[in-house]
Amino acid sequence: MKNVLIVGENIKEINKLRRVFGFEFKVSATNSPENALNILQNKTTGLAIYHAGADLSLLFDFYKKLRRSTATENLPLLVITDTTVLKILGETVEMARTAVIADNLSEDEMSGVINSMLS
């Protein structure tokens, strides 16, 4: 069973994602990007999942720190966000080893993306 770490600003969204991925993966979660980096450096994790809200500065700060660390520089990152932010990210930003998807995808579609990132 692969380990995933869910990071998000909203506890309700974290809990929703935990329920989605909790059956297929061993899930850790936090609402603190700083805490997430500590977890990732001390625990073997196959994928980081970041639920982004409207404040993209938190996402970008997390992403920069994630890629600067030798322990996490190659870790796949899945960003889940609403369609408005998805469009902004898709048109203006390029992030290495990162997939960005809409939060309105079905559980099966999200699982498919995760499985493709982990293989």
One Martini backbone bead per residue (centre of mass of N, CA, C, O) as a GRO file, in nm:
protein
  119
    1MET     BB    1   0.095   0.037   0.025
    2LYS     BB    2   0.066   0.363  -0.043
    3ASN     BB    3   0.186   0.679   0.034
    4VAL     BB    4  -0.001   0.972   0.136
    5LEU     BB    5  -0.021   1.335   0.127
    6ILE     BB    6  -0.240   1.568   0.272
    7VAL     BB    7  -0.287   1.910   0.171
    8GLY     BB    8  -0.463   2.182   0.345
    9GLU     BB    9  -0.676   2.460   0.437
   10ASN     BB   10  -0.928   2.256   0.460
   11ILE     BB   11  -1.066   2.024   0.659
   12LYS     BB   12  -1.302   1.923   0.485
   13GLU     BB   13  -1.126   1.852   0.236
   14ILE     BB   14  -0.939   1.658   0.373
   15ASN     BB   15  -1.158   1.454   0.464
   16LYS     BB   16  -1.263   1.390   0.185
   17LEU     BB   17  -0.991   1.282   0.071
   18ARG     BB   18  -0.949   1.064   0.283
   19ARG     BB   19  -1.196   0.897   0.195
   20VAL     BB   20  -1.112   0.849  -0.099
   21PHE     BB   21  -0.798   0.729  -0.030
   22GLY     BB   22  -0.818   0.525   0.229
   23PHE     BB   23  -0.846   0.240   0.072
   24GLU     BB   24  -0.573   0.247  -0.123
   25PHE     BB   25  -0.424   0.427   0.095
   26LYS     BB   26  -0.184   0.567   0.298
   27VAL     BB   27  -0.292   0.831   0.509
   28SER     BB   28  -0.188   1.161   0.538
   29ALA     BB   29  -0.247   1.477   0.728
   30THR     BB   30  -0.259   1.844   0.667
   31ASN     BB   31  -0.292   2.216   0.726
   32SER     BB   32   0.035   2.238   0.705
   33PRO     BB   33   0.295   2.304   0.503
   34GLU     BB   34   0.524   2.281   0.710
   35ASN     BB   35   0.444   2.003   0.821
   36ALA     BB   36   0.460   1.855   0.551
   37LEU     BB   37   0.767   1.878   0.514
   38ASN     BB   38   0.838   1.715   0.766
   39ILE     BB   39   0.696   1.456   0.686
   40LEU     BB   40   0.845   1.412   0.409
   41GLN     BB   41   1.139   1.394   0.547
   42ASN     BB   42   1.038   1.142   0.764
   43LYS     BB   43   0.859   1.002   0.529
   44THR     BB   44   0.750   0.771   0.319
   45THR     BB   45   0.639   0.909   0.005
   46GLY     BB   46   0.465   0.892  -0.313
   47LEU     BB   47   0.253   1.141  -0.250
   48ALA     BB   48   0.136   1.468  -0.301
   49ILE     BB   49  -0.159   1.642  -0.180
   50TYR     BB   50  -0.304   1.954  -0.293
   51HIS     BB   51  -0.541   2.173  -0.160
   52ALA     BB   52  -0.647   2.453  -0.330
   53GLY     BB   53  -0.716   2.768  -0.297
   54ALA     BB   54  -0.717   3.109  -0.356
   55ASP     BB   55  -0.430   3.106  -0.215
   56LEU     BB   56  -0.143   3.064  -0.405
   57SER     BB   57   0.096   3.127  -0.217
   58LEU     BB   58   0.087   2.862  -0.056
   59LEU     BB   59   0.148   2.675  -0.290
   60PHE     BB   60   0.415   2.805  -0.391
   61ASP     BB   61   0.569   2.771  -0.128
   62PHE     BB   62   0.548   2.467  -0.111
   63TYR     BB   63   0.675   2.400  -0.386
   64LYS     BB   64   0.952   2.529  -0.344
   65LYS     BB   65   1.028   2.360  -0.091
   66LEU     BB   66   0.994   2.083  -0.219
   67ARG     BB   67   1.218   2.130  -0.455
   68ARG     BB   68   1.468   2.210  -0.261
   69SER     BB   69   1.457   1.933  -0.148
   70THR     BB   70   1.620   1.632  -0.172
   71ALA     BB   71   1.382   1.452  -0.049
   72THR     BB   72   1.142   1.610  -0.260
   73GLU     BB   73   1.215   1.694  -0.563
   74ASN     BB   74   1.063   1.411  -0.700
   75LEU     BB   75   0.791   1.441  -0.591
   76PRO     BB   76   0.482   1.392  -0.648
   77LEU     BB   77   0.220   1.633  -0.746
   78LEU     BB   78  -0.117   1.699  -0.644
   79VAL     BB   79  -0.350   1.934  -0.763
   80ILE     BB   80  -0.646   2.055  -0.604
   81THR     BB   81  -0.911   2.246  -0.769
   82ASP     BB   82  -1.080   2.476  -0.895
   83THR     BB   83  -1.159   2.584  -1.212
   84THR     BB   84  -1.044   2.869  -1.190
   85VAL     BB   85  -0.760   2.791  -1.088
   86LEU     BB   86  -0.694   2.587  -1.304
   87LYS     BB   87  -0.684   2.789  -1.536
   88ILE     BB   88  -0.460   2.968  -1.426
   89LEU     BB   89  -0.245   2.747  -1.399
   90GLY     BB   90  -0.257   2.639  -1.698
   91GLU     BB   91  -0.175   2.936  -1.829
   92THR     BB   92   0.087   3.037  -1.614
   93VAL     BB   93   0.202   2.749  -1.509
   94GLU     BB   94   0.504   2.557  -1.431
   95MET     BB   95   0.523   2.223  -1.290
   96ALA     BB   96   0.714   1.990  -1.169
   97ARG     BB   97   0.581   1.690  -1.107
   98THR     BB   98   0.276   1.803  -1.186
   99ALA     BB   99  -0.070   1.784  -1.116
  100VAL     BB  100  -0.381   1.938  -1.234
  101ILE     BB  101  -0.706   1.934  -1.081
  102ALA     BB  102  -1.031   1.908  -1.040
  103ASP     BB  103  -1.270   1.891  -0.770
  104ASN     BB  104  -1.507   1.751  -0.973
  105LEU     BB  105  -1.405   1.485  -0.972
  106SER     BB  106  -1.417   1.173  -0.948
  107GLU     BB  107  -1.295   0.920  -0.769
  108ASP     BB  108  -1.198   0.753  -1.012
  109GLU     BB  109  -1.043   0.981  -1.154
  110MET     BB  110  -0.849   1.041  -0.922
  111SER     BB  111  -0.733   0.755  -0.897
  112GLY     BB  112  -0.620   0.746  -1.184
  113VAL     BB  113  -0.417   0.974  -1.152
  114ILE     BB  114  -0.261   0.856  -0.917
  115ASN     BB  115  -0.178   0.587  -1.047
  116SER     BB  116  -0.015   0.725  -1.278
  117MET     BB  117   0.190   0.872  -1.085
  118LEU     BB  118   0.290   0.592  -0.935
  119SER     BB  119   0.397   0.428  -1.207
   0.00000   0.00000   0.00000
